[in-house]
Amino acid sequence: MTVLVIGGSGFLGTELVRQATAAERETVATFCSRPGRLPGVSWRRLDLRAPGDVDEVLGAVAPRVVVNATSGQGDWAVTADGAIRVAVAAARRGCRLVHVSSDAVFSGARVHYDEGCPPDPVTPYGAAKAAAESAVRLLLPDAVVARTSLIIGDAESVHERLVHTVAAGERGGVLFTDEVRCPVHVRDLAAALWELAASERAGVCHLGGADALSRHELGVLIARRDGLDPDRLAAGRRADSALPGALDVRLDGRATRRRLRTRLRGAREFLRSR
């Protein structure tokens, strides 16, 4: 069975590719600017903004499963339009699609969001992710839409790098005490996504970690794990800033977790001090 990881050179994509090749799946992964370095995978360049590229890649690869792990970084042409092109091509060719979405589709107005909650985004990125979700669910009712939260690793995620640069005094800024999410480890997330891909599950799944933490609490845990001084992490309130975006968004994924063998650990567990 051939699997295709779209966005395979990104942080989550790299872990998806690593797990797929370790499981001896025939793996193809896409990149936009630079291919990844993992062995045992075939790399293909793909620009999701180019209308014909997606169909061309899927036609050449003929995958059974497609995992779209791109984030788009707020670029509507990638995050929304590109995801819709993937869904159209996957539907045309009868592929199993797992679409990775985000807790950014929620405003935070109700704090706790189960898998039946409709999106109510308050940022352009959240709106793009919500638009992509709607298209995927319309075009491919059997697809999985997997919403996740802050993705953490072993010092390689953007969130961890930020903590390192702030603690080292290489940049200023504060970590918010009132912006709460459910961080998830990249290995747990990737394993859960592959498990869902192999299942008959369809619809929305929430894949956040078990702990709800503020950005500052998360930063302190990262600093302690990595031997940094957490007192160097300035605290502030997002509500006092002019930055747009949701404050407290907690993904309730109990319905999905009951069906998974993969355990989505909380950050207090996977960021324990070494």
C-alpha positions, 0 to 999 in steps of 0.5 A: 500500500502506497501512502502519500504525506503532503507536507512531508518535509515539515515538522509533523510531516517528517515524523509521519514519514519516519513512522511510515517508513519504519512500518515498511509502508511504501512512502511518498512525501511532498515538499515545496522548497526543500526535500526532507532527509529521511531515507526510504522515501520518495520525494516529490515537489508540490506547490499547493497553489498551482492548480494542476500540481496536486492532481499530477502528483496523485496520478503519478503516485496512485496512493491508497492513503493521503495525509495532508499535514501542511499548515500553510502558515496563514497563506489562504492559497495553501491552507484553504485552496490547496487543501481543497485541491487535495480533497478534490483529487483524493475524491476523484481517485478514491483515496483515503484522506486524513486532513490535519486541522487545528484548534485555530478554527475556534474562538475560545468563547466556550473554552471546551470544544468537543468534536461536534462543535462547529468552527467559529474562527477569529483569525485568517488562519483559523478561517482558512482551516475552517474552510478547508475542513468544510470542503473536505467533509463535503467532498469526502464524507469518509475522510478524517478531519483531525484537529490538533493543538500545539505540536511539541517534540524533543526541542525541534518545534517552533514553540520549543525554539521560541522558548530557547531564544527568549531564555537566552536573551536572543529576542524579547517578548512574553509568554502569555498566561491566559492563552491556553491550549492542549499541547501534543507530542509529535510522535503521539500525534503522528501515531494517532494519525496513522492509526486513524488512516488505517481505521474506518473512522470518518469525520472530525477527531480531536487529537490534543494532549491530555493537559491544558496549559498556558503558553507560559506554563508550557514554556516553563516546562520546556525550560526545565526539561532543557536545563534553561532558567525559567525565570528568564521567561517573561509572563504577560496577558494576551488580553492586554495586548493588541494581538488577535486570536483566541485565548482559552481553547481546550480540545475535548477528544474523549470520543476519539481517544476511547477508540485509539490504541495510541495514548496522547500524553499530556505535556506535564508527562512528556516534558518531565525534566531529564 
